[in-house]
Amino acid sequence: GYVTFAVNQWPPLADFLGIKDDHQVQGAVMVGYPKFSYKRIPQRNKADIVFFT
């Protein structure tokens, strides 16, 4: 939400990222490794996921 809104509303950011004027950002994914590791991650129930193929 924040990245797509910012890129579409602030032309200097779109220019910095190389987005053409006639294009629009529809989504963004941030990937990588965290700089810090968290020692006390809260316990959570196992996710109940069903995959359809």
C-alpha positions in Angstrom: 0.0 0.0 0.0 2.5 2.6 1.1 5.0 2.0 -1.8 2.4 1.8 -4.5 0.7 5.0 -3.3 4.0 6.9 -2.9 5.3 5.9 -6.4 2.1 6.8 -8.1 1.6 10.1 -6.3 5.2 11.4 -6.2 6.9 11.7 -9.6 10.5 12.1 -8.2 10.2 8.6 -6.6 8.9 7.1 -9.8 11.8 8.7 -11.8 14.3 7.4 -9.2 12.9 3.9 -9.6 12.8 4.2 -13.4 9.0 4.0 -13.8 7.9 5.5 -17.1 5.3 8.3 -17.1 2.7 6.2 -18.9 3.1 3.3 -16.4 1.5 2.8 -13.0 2.7 0.7 -10.1 0.1 -1.9 -9.1 2.0 -3.8 -6.4 5.3 -4.1 -4.6 7.1 -6.9 -2.8 9.9 -6.4 -0.3 12.4 -9.2 -0.1 15.6 -9.8 1.6 17.1 -10.8 4.9 16.4 -8.9 8.2 19.2 -6.8 9.7 18.1 -7.8 13.2 16.9 -11.1 14.5 14.2 -11.2 17.1 14.8 -13.5 20.1 11.3 -13.5 21.5 8.9 -14.2 18.7 5.4 -14.9 20.1 4.1 -18.5 20.0 1.4 -18.9 17.4 -0.9 -21.7 16.4 0.0 -23.6 13.3 -1.6 -22.1 10.2 -4.5 -24.1 8.7 -3.8 -23.8 5.0 -5.5 -25.7 2.1 -3.9 -25.7 -1.3 -6.0 -26.2 -4.4 -4.3 -27.6 -7.6 
